[in-house]
Amino acid sequence: MGLVRRFSDGFAAARRRRFRPLAAPRTVSVVTGTMFAPRMRALLDSLRVEGLDVSVMPVVNEWFGHGIGVAGLLTGQDIQTQLSGRILGDEVLVPQVALSETAGVFLDDLTLGDVSASLGVPVRAVDPSPGALVTALLGR
């Protein structure tokens, strides 16, 4: 089974849980690569949680070239540049796979703190699993 199918199936399972309405409205932006963006948008559109508004933010890979559409090769600079000036909400979620495991930096050596300071909104790395994404979307 491929990674996209496994993620989609896992998301369907996570979506079957019953979610209480959020105590306060929450708006979240989810960063992904251009290849997965349409699927991510469809999955997130199927998640119904009262008080939650989610936007998918596909980021074009300028660093390595437009032919690279996977989230794991996104850079902090590309995220900063392409999200700058956009309405991002309460938090921006980026895939953990875009950061090095040991140093916690993007391929261009920017940190989550650098990107957060540039965008003016908290930026959090999320494990690339459906359960972790849903948990982060709910602000937990």
MDTraj code that builds the backbone (N, CA, C; nanometers):
import mdtraj as md
import numpy as np

residues = "MET GLY LEU VAL ARG ARG PHE SER ASP GLY PHE ALA ALA ALA ARG ARG ARG ARG PHE ARG PRO LEU ALA ALA PRO ARG THR VAL SER VAL VAL THR GLY THR MET PHE ALA PRO ARG MET ARG ALA LEU LEU ASP SER LEU ARG VAL GLU GLY LEU ASP VAL SER VAL MET PRO VAL VAL ASN GLU TRP PHE GLY HIS GLY ILE GLY VAL ALA GLY LEU LEU THR GLY GLN ASP ILE GLN THR GLN LEU SER GLY ARG ILE LEU GLY ASP GLU VAL LEU VAL PRO GLN VAL ALA LEU SER GLU THR ALA GLY VAL PHE LEU ASP ASP LEU THR LEU GLY ASP VAL SER ALA SER LEU GLY VAL PRO VAL ARG ALA VAL ASP PRO SER PRO GLY ALA LEU VAL THR ALA LEU LEU GLY ARG".split()
xyz = np.array([
    [0.0843, -0.1174, 0.0000],
    [0.0000, 0.0000, 0.0000],
    [0.0889, 0.1239, 0.0000],
    [0.0540, 0.2226, -0.0815],
    [0.1319, 0.3448, -0.0919],
    [0.1077, 0.4397, 0.0246],
    [0.1966, 0.5382, 0.0381],
    [0.1870, 0.6332, 0.1482],
    [0.0604, 0.7175, 0.1426],
    [0.0208, 0.7599, 0.0220],
    [-0.0989, 0.8426, 0.0096],
    [-0.2214, 0.7626, 0.0501],
    [-0.2305, 0.6404, 0.0022],
    [-0.3451, 0.5554, 0.0373],
    [-0.3478, 0.5274, 0.1878],
    [-0.2333, 0.4982, 0.2454],
    [-0.2261, 0.4706, 0.3894],
    [-0.2700, 0.5936, 0.4697],
    [-0.2248, 0.7125, 0.4271],
    [-0.2636, 0.8353, 0.4962],
    [-0.4144, 0.8578, 0.4825],
    [-0.4666, 0.8398, 0.3627],
    [-0.6104, 0.8594, 0.3385],
    [-0.6944, 0.7634, 0.4225],
    [-0.6547, 0.6378, 0.4270],
    [-0.7269, 0.5398, 0.5087],
    [-0.7189, 0.5745, 0.6569],
    [-0.6015, 0.6158, 0.7012],
    [-0.5844, 0.6545, 0.8413],
    [-0.6657, 0.7781, 0.8762],
    [-0.6746, 0.8707, 0.7806],
    [-0.7528, 0.9914, 0.8034],
    [-0.9010, 0.9572, 0.8128],
    [-0.9463, 0.8652, 0.7280],
    [-1.0869, 0.8218, 0.7331],
    [-1.1182, 0.7615, 0.8699],
    [-1.0252, 0.6849, 0.9244],
    [-1.0455, 0.6256, 1.0568],
    [-1.0484, 0.7347, 1.1643],
    [-0.9576, 0.8314, 1.1549],
    [-0.9540, 0.9405, 1.2530],
    [-1.0805, 1.0256, 1.2439],
    [-1.1313, 1.0435, 1.1233],
    [-1.2500, 1.1255, 1.1006],
    [-1.3757, 1.0619, 1.1620],
    [-1.3763, 0.9320, 1.1776],
    [-1.4934, 0.8627, 1.2341],
    [-1.5129, 0.8906, 1.3831],
    [-1.4093, 0.9428, 1.4466],
    [-1.4241, 0.9777, 1.5880],
    [-1.5257, 1.0909, 1.6019],
    [-1.5872, 1.0980, 1.7167],
    [-1.6808, 1.2078, 1.7445],
    [-1.6011, 1.3211, 1.8086],
    [-1.6136, 1.4402, 1.7521],
    [-1.5411, 1.5557, 1.8033],
    [-1.6390, 1.6531, 1.8674],
    [-1.6036, 1.6976, 1.9860],
    [-1.6836, 1.8013, 2.0510],
    [-1.6553, 1.9339, 1.9812],
    [-1.7525, 2.0234, 1.9799],
    [-1.7254, 2.1572, 1.9254],
    [-1.6099, 2.2205, 2.0031],
    [-1.5311, 2.2999, 1.9356],
    [-1.4192, 2.3670, 2.0010],
    [-1.4719, 2.4728, 2.0976],
    [-1.4006, 2.4938, 2.2058],
    [-1.4408, 2.5926, 2.3061],
    [-1.4383, 2.7336, 2.2462],
    [-1.3441, 2.7579, 2.1577],
    [-1.3332, 2.8871, 2.0888],
    [-1.3037, 2.8580, 1.9415],
    [-1.3541, 2.9398, 1.8512],
    [-1.3252, 2.9174, 1.7092],
    [-1.1745, 2.9149, 1.6846],
    [-1.1333, 2.8328, 1.5902],
    [-0.9912, 2.8148, 1.5616],
    [-0.9724, 2.8085, 1.4103],
    [-0.8765, 2.8861, 1.3612],
    [-0.8423, 2.8867, 1.2195],
    [-0.6977, 2.8415, 1.2055],
    [-0.6757, 2.7410, 1.1215],
    [-0.5435, 2.6803, 1.1063],
    [-0.5091, 2.6711, 0.9578],
    [-0.3825, 2.6954, 0.9263],
    [-0.3321, 2.6762, 0.7904],
    [-0.2409, 2.5544, 0.7906],
    [-0.2612, 2.4661, 0.6932],
    [-0.1815, 2.3437, 0.6817],
    [-0.0951, 2.3537, 0.5566],
    [0.0356, 2.3492, 0.5754],
    [0.1317, 2.3556, 0.4656],
    [0.1555, 2.2159, 0.4116],
    [0.1596, 2.2050, 0.2806],
    [0.1941, 2.0786, 0.2165],
    [0.2582, 2.1083, 0.0817],
    [0.3137, 2.0054, 0.0216],
    [0.3683, 2.0199, -0.1123],
    [0.2571, 2.0237, -0.2159],
    [0.2922, 2.0617, -0.3371],
    [0.1908, 2.0764, -0.4410],
    [0.1320, 1.9432, -0.4853],
    [0.2065, 1.8345, -0.4763],
    [0.1555, 1.7046, -0.5204],
    [0.0406, 1.6554, -0.4331],
    [0.0512, 1.6740, -0.3039],
    [-0.0473, 1.6194, -0.2108],
    [-0.1590, 1.7185, -0.1785],
    [-0.1428, 1.8430, -0.2192],
    [-0.2382, 1.9476, -0.1812],
    [-0.3829, 1.9151, -0.2184],
    [-0.4124, 1.8689, -0.3404],
    [-0.5534, 1.8399, -0.3710],
    [-0.6123, 1.7307, -0.2811],
    [-0.5351, 1.6261, -0.2535],
    [-0.5836, 1.5187, -0.1658],
    [-0.6001, 1.5707, -0.0233],
    [-0.5030, 1.6494, 0.0233],
    [-0.5113, 1.7053, 0.1582],
    [-0.6357, 1.7931, 0.1706],
    [-0.6619, 1.8747, 0.0701],
    [-0.7803, 1.9617, 0.0729],
    [-0.9076, 1.8775, 0.0832],
    [-0.9172, 1.7719, 0.0046],
    [-1.0362, 1.6851, 0.0080],
    [-1.0510, 1.6189, 0.1453],
    [-0.9413, 1.5719, 0.2009],
    [-0.9476, 1.5076, 0.3325],
    [-0.9922, 1.6064, 0.4400],
    [-0.9331, 1.7250, 0.4391],
    [-0.9664, 1.8233, 0.5417],
    [-1.1077, 1.8771, 0.5244],
    [-1.1549, 1.8856, 0.4006],
    [-1.2938, 1.9280, 0.3774],
    [-1.3931, 1.8274, 0.4356],
    [-1.3504, 1.7025, 0.4474],
    [-1.4394, 1.5986, 0.5007],
    [-1.4411, 1.5952, 0.6536],
    [-1.3513, 1.6680, 0.7160],
    [-1.3439, 1.6726, 0.8623],
    [-1.4403, 1.7784, 0.9133],
    [-1.5367, 1.7372, 0.9870],
    [-1.6401, 1.8292, 1.0361],
    [-1.6263, 1.8468, 1.1870],
    [-1.5707, 1.9609, 1.2250],
    [-1.5593, 1.9957, 1.3663],
    [-1.6112, 2.1381, 1.3813],
    [-1.7151, 2.1539, 1.4610],
    [-1.7735, 2.2864, 1.4803],
    [-1.6705, 2.3808, 1.5413],
    [-1.6528, 2.4962, 1.4779],
    [-1.5588, 2.5967, 1.5271],
    [-1.4209, 2.5881, 1.4650],
    [-1.3959, 2.4890, 1.3785],
    [-1.2650, 2.4712, 1.3160],
    [-1.2709, 2.5111, 1.1692],
    [-1.1812, 2.6003, 1.1305],
    [-1.1687, 2.6430, 0.9911],
    [-1.0254, 2.6133, 0.9475],
    [-1.0101, 2.5313, 0.8452],
    [-0.8776, 2.4878, 0.8008],
    [-0.8548, 2.5288, 0.6559],
    [-0.7371, 2.5850, 0.6300],
    [-0.6960, 2.6184, 0.4936],
    [-0.5747, 2.5345, 0.4577],
    [-0.5735, 2.4843, 0.3356],
    [-0.4564, 2.4119, 0.2850],
    [-0.3706, 2.5121, 0.2085],
    [-0.2420, 2.5134, 0.2405],
    [-0.1478, 2.6058, 0.1784],
    [-0.0411, 2.5275, 0.1019],
    [-0.0679, 2.4975, -0.0268],
    [0.0351, 2.4296, -0.1047],
    [0.1515, 2.5256, -0.1305],
    [0.2722, 2.4764, -0.1103],
    [0.3914, 2.5586, -0.1296],
    [0.4693, 2.5028, -0.2489],
    [0.4948, 2.5915, -0.3451],
    [0.5731, 2.5562, -0.4630],
    [0.7199, 2.5536, -0.4228],
    [0.7907, 2.4512, -0.4644],
    [0.9312, 2.4380, -0.4287],
    [1.0172, 2.5200, -0.5245],
    [1.0517, 2.6401, -0.4798],
    [1.1400, 2.7273, -0.5579],
    [1.2863, 2.6873, -0.5369],
    [1.3160, 2.6343, -0.4201],
    [1.4547, 2.6007, -0.3824],
    [1.5129, 2.4934, -0.4751],
    [1.4377, 2.3844, -0.4954],
    [1.4856, 2.2739, -0.5787],
    [1.4246, 2.2739, -0.7183],
    [1.3180, 2.3504, -0.7372],
    [1.2529, 2.3578, -0.8677],
    [1.1081, 2.3134, -0.8610],
    [1.0297, 2.3659, -0.9520],
    [0.8857, 2.3424, -0.9522],
    [0.8480, 2.1964, -0.9742],
    [0.9374, 2.1163, -1.0270],
    [0.9093, 1.9749, -1.0487],
    [0.9090, 1.8933, -0.9208],
    [0.9561, 1.9532, -0.8125],
    [0.9594, 1.8848, -0.6825],
    [0.8337, 1.9250, -0.6067],
    [0.7429, 1.8295, -0.5861],
    [0.6151, 1.8627, -0.5246],
    [0.5896, 1.7985, -0.3903],
    [0.6919, 1.7355, -0.3311],
    [0.6729, 1.6656, -0.2038],
    [0.7012, 1.7585, -0.0854],
    [0.6328, 1.7351, 0.0244],
    [0.6453, 1.8195, 0.1429],
    [0.7800, 1.8052, 0.2124],
    [0.8419, 1.6898, 0.2005],
    [0.9671, 1.6660, 0.2700],
    [1.0831, 1.7502, 0.2213],
    [1.0702, 1.8116, 0.1043],
    [1.1782, 1.8944, 0.0502],
    [1.1440, 2.0431, 0.0490],
    [1.0439, 2.0817, 0.1273],
    [1.0111, 2.2238, 0.1385],
    [1.1140, 2.2943, 0.2257],
    [1.1379, 2.4201, 0.1959],
    [1.2313, 2.4986, 0.2767],
    [1.1564, 2.6054, 0.3544],
    [1.2185, 2.6508, 0.4595],
    [1.1597, 2.7581, 0.5380],
    [1.1420, 2.8842, 0.4550],
    [1.2382, 2.9123, 0.3696],
    [1.2311, 3.0318, 0.2853],
    [1.1116, 3.0256, 0.1902],
    [1.0894, 2.9111, 0.1271],
    [0.9742, 2.8982, 0.0376],
    [0.8431, 2.9146, 0.1141],
    [0.8362, 2.8584, 0.2337],
    [0.7154, 2.8717, 0.3158],
    [0.6949, 3.0179, 0.3535],
    [0.7998, 3.0831, 0.4017],
    [0.7920, 3.2243, 0.4398],
    [0.7461, 3.3106, 0.3236],
    [0.8117, 3.2965, 0.2115],
    [0.7840, 3.3802, 0.0947],
    [0.6417, 3.3634, 0.0451],
    [0.5960, 3.2392, 0.0361],
    [0.4662, 3.2130, -0.0235],
    [0.3486, 3.2338, 0.0717],
    [0.3738, 3.2307, 0.2021],
    [0.2656, 3.2541, 0.2973],
    [0.2629, 3.3974, 0.3490],
    [0.3703, 3.4715, 0.3243],
    [0.3788, 3.6097, 0.3704],
    [0.2632, 3.6920, 0.3138],
    [0.1985, 3.7671, 0.4014],
    [0.0891, 3.8539, 0.3603],
    [-0.0456, 3.7848, 0.3481],
    [-0.0485, 3.6544, 0.3687],
    [-0.1758, 3.5805, 0.3604],
    [-0.2385, 3.5715, 0.4991],
    [-0.3686, 3.5545, 0.5021],
    [-0.4381, 3.5342, 0.6288],
    [-0.4173, 3.3888, 0.6689],
    [-0.3463, 3.3676, 0.7795],
    [-0.3046, 3.2329, 0.8194],
    [-0.3811, 3.1779, 0.9382],
    [-0.4463, 3.2647, 1.0139],
    [-0.5219, 3.2173, 1.1281],
    [-0.4401, 3.2129, 1.2548],
    [-0.4774, 3.1190, 1.3404],
    [-0.4177, 3.1080, 1.4736],
    [-0.2842, 3.0344, 1.4748],
    [-0.2647, 2.9477, 1.3756],
    [-0.1441, 2.8645, 1.3744],
    [-0.1212, 2.8088, 1.2350],
    [0.0056, 2.7873, 1.2021],
    [0.0438, 2.7223, 1.0771],
    [0.1064, 2.5875, 1.1127],
    [0.0577, 2.4821, 1.0485],
    [0.1128, 2.3481, 1.0708],
    [0.1961, 2.3097, 0.9496],
    [0.3181, 2.2664, 0.9745],
    [0.4066, 2.2200, 0.8673],
    [0.4410, 2.0738, 0.8926],
    [0.4638, 1.9967, 0.7870],
    [0.4977, 1.8553, 0.8067],
    [0.6372, 1.8395, 0.8685],
    [0.6428, 1.7574, 0.9706],
    [0.7699, 1.7312, 1.0395],
    [0.8783, 1.6826, 0.9432],
    [0.8383, 1.6148, 0.8356],
    [0.9362, 1.5600, 0.7415],
    [1.0123, 1.6678, 0.6661],
    [0.9684, 1.7933, 0.6740],
    [1.0404, 1.9030, 0.6092],
    [1.1577, 1.9517, 0.6948],
    [1.1684, 1.9006, 0.8169],
    [1.2744, 1.9412, 0.9090],
    [1.3709, 1.8255, 0.9320],
    [1.4968, 1.8581, 0.9544],
    [1.5932, 1.7517, 0.9829],
    [1.5611, 1.6898, 1.1183],
    [1.5821, 1.5603, 1.1280],
    [1.5510, 1.4893, 1.2526],
    [1.6421, 1.5321, 1.3668],
    [1.7667, 1.5609, 1.3364],
    [1.8621, 1.5904, 1.4430],
    [1.8653, 1.7376, 1.4817],
    [1.8673, 1.8273, 1.3834],
    [1.8817, 1.9695, 1.4145],
    [1.7495, 2.0441, 1.4208],
    [1.6435, 1.9869, 1.3666],
    [1.5137, 2.0546, 1.3689],
    [1.5084, 2.1790, 1.2825],
    [1.5829, 2.1775, 1.1725],
    [1.5834, 2.2914, 1.0811],
    [1.5390, 2.2467, 0.9419],
    [1.4912, 2.3430, 0.8639],
    [1.4587, 2.3152, 0.7251],
    [1.5879, 2.2979, 0.6460],
    [1.5767, 2.2544, 0.5224],
    [1.6944, 2.2316, 0.4377],
    [1.7773, 2.3578, 0.4158],
    [1.7171, 2.4741, 0.4316],
    [1.7892, 2.6006, 0.4155],
    [1.8366, 2.6572, 0.5496],
    [1.8348, 2.5759, 0.6532],
    [1.8814, 2.6093, 0.7878],
    [1.7925, 2.7069, 0.8646],
    [1.6753, 2.7397, 0.8125],
    [1.5814, 2.8191, 0.8906],
    [1.5133, 2.7288, 0.9926],
    [1.4743, 2.7874, 1.1050],
    [1.4056, 2.7120, 1.2101],
    [1.2563, 2.7441, 1.2074],
    [1.1800, 2.6670, 1.2823],
    [1.0382, 2.6979, 1.2977],
    [1.0207, 2.8373, 1.3567],
    [1.1080, 2.8730, 1.4496],
    [1.1041, 3.0063, 1.5106],
    [1.1279, 3.1166, 1.4093],
    [1.2223, 3.0941, 1.3176],
    [1.2486, 3.1923, 1.2119],
    [1.1245, 3.2149, 1.1264],
    [1.0618, 3.1051, 1.0850],
    [0.9440, 3.1135, 0.9987],
    [0.8280, 3.1763, 1.0753],
    [0.8117, 3.1388, 1.1997],
    [0.7058, 3.1943, 1.2830],
    [0.7228, 3.3453, 1.2993],
    [0.8447, 3.3887, 1.3287],
    [0.8712, 3.5322, 1.3457],
    [0.8430, 3.6083, 1.2161],
    [0.8801, 3.5511, 1.1053],
    [0.8580, 3.6150, 0.9756],
    [0.7097, 3.6274, 0.9432],
    [0.6320, 3.5239, 0.9739],
    [0.4895, 3.5222, 0.9401],
    [0.4015, 3.5885, 1.0465],
    [0.4551, 3.6020, 1.1682],
    [0.3789, 3.6641, 1.2752],
    [0.2706, 3.5754, 1.3342],
    [0.2885, 3.4449, 1.3212],
    [0.1910, 3.3485, 1.3737],
    [0.2690, 3.2236, 1.4157],
    [0.2250, 3.1531, 1.5197],
    [0.2958, 3.0309, 1.5589],
    [0.2997, 2.9289, 1.4448],
    [0.4147, 2.8660, 1.4299],
    [0.4345, 2.7611, 1.3293],
    [0.4781, 2.6366, 1.4043],
    [0.4063, 2.5273, 1.3808],
    [0.4337, 2.4023, 1.4528],
    [0.4557, 2.2894, 1.3532],
    [0.5543, 2.2063, 1.3803],
    [0.5785, 2.0856, 1.2998],
    [0.4908, 1.9737, 1.3524],
    [0.4317, 1.8990, 1.2573],
    [0.3402, 1.7912, 1.2934],
    [0.3859, 1.6623, 1.2269],
    [0.3872, 1.5559, 1.3040],
    [0.4188, 1.4238, 1.2519],
    [0.3259, 1.3936, 1.1340],
    [0.3776, 1.3330, 1.0283],
    [0.2949, 1.3086, 0.9099],
    [0.2021, 1.1878, 0.9236],
    [0.1226, 1.1886, 1.0290],
    [0.0244, 1.0827, 1.0477],
    [-0.1132, 1.1475, 1.0643],
    [-0.2173, 1.0798, 1.0221],
    [-0.3515, 1.1377, 1.0333],
    [-0.3895, 1.1735, 1.1765],
    [-0.3599, 1.0861, 1.2709],
    [-0.3946, 1.1130, 1.4100],
    [-0.3246, 1.2366, 1.4638],
    [-0.1961, 1.2503, 1.4313],
    [-0.1207, 1.3670, 1.4777],
    [-0.1733, 1.4952, 1.4136],
    [-0.2098, 1.4879, 1.2869],
    [-0.2634, 1.6060, 1.2191],
    [-0.3965, 1.6477, 1.2792],
    [-0.4861, 1.5538, 1.3015],
    [-0.6167, 1.5868, 1.3605],
    [-0.5979, 1.6443, 1.5010],
    [-0.5113, 1.5856, 1.5783],
    [-0.4845, 1.6356, 1.7137],
    [-0.4326, 1.7797, 1.7093],
    [-0.3397, 1.8066, 1.6169],
    [-0.2851, 1.9420, 1.6033],
    [-0.3918, 2.0398, 1.5552],
    [-0.4755, 1.9973, 1.4632],
    [-0.5827, 2.0849, 1.4151],
    [-0.6758, 2.1271, 1.5279],
    [-0.6978, 2.0379, 1.6202],
    [-0.7860, 2.0653, 1.7342],
    [-0.7161, 2.1481, 1.8423],
    [-0.5880, 2.1782, 1.8223],
    [-0.5147, 2.2621, 1.9165],
    [-0.4638, 2.1898, 2.0375],
    [-0.4445, 2.0613, 2.0234],
    [-0.3973, 1.9799, 2.1365],
    [-0.2556, 1.9362, 2.1161],
])
top = md.Topology()
chain = top.add_chain()
for i, resn in enumerate(residues, 1):
    res = top.add_residue(resn, chain, resSeq=i)
    for name in ("N", "CA", "C"):
        top.add_atom(name, md.element.get_by_symbol(name[0]), res)
traj = md.Trajectory(xyz[None], top)
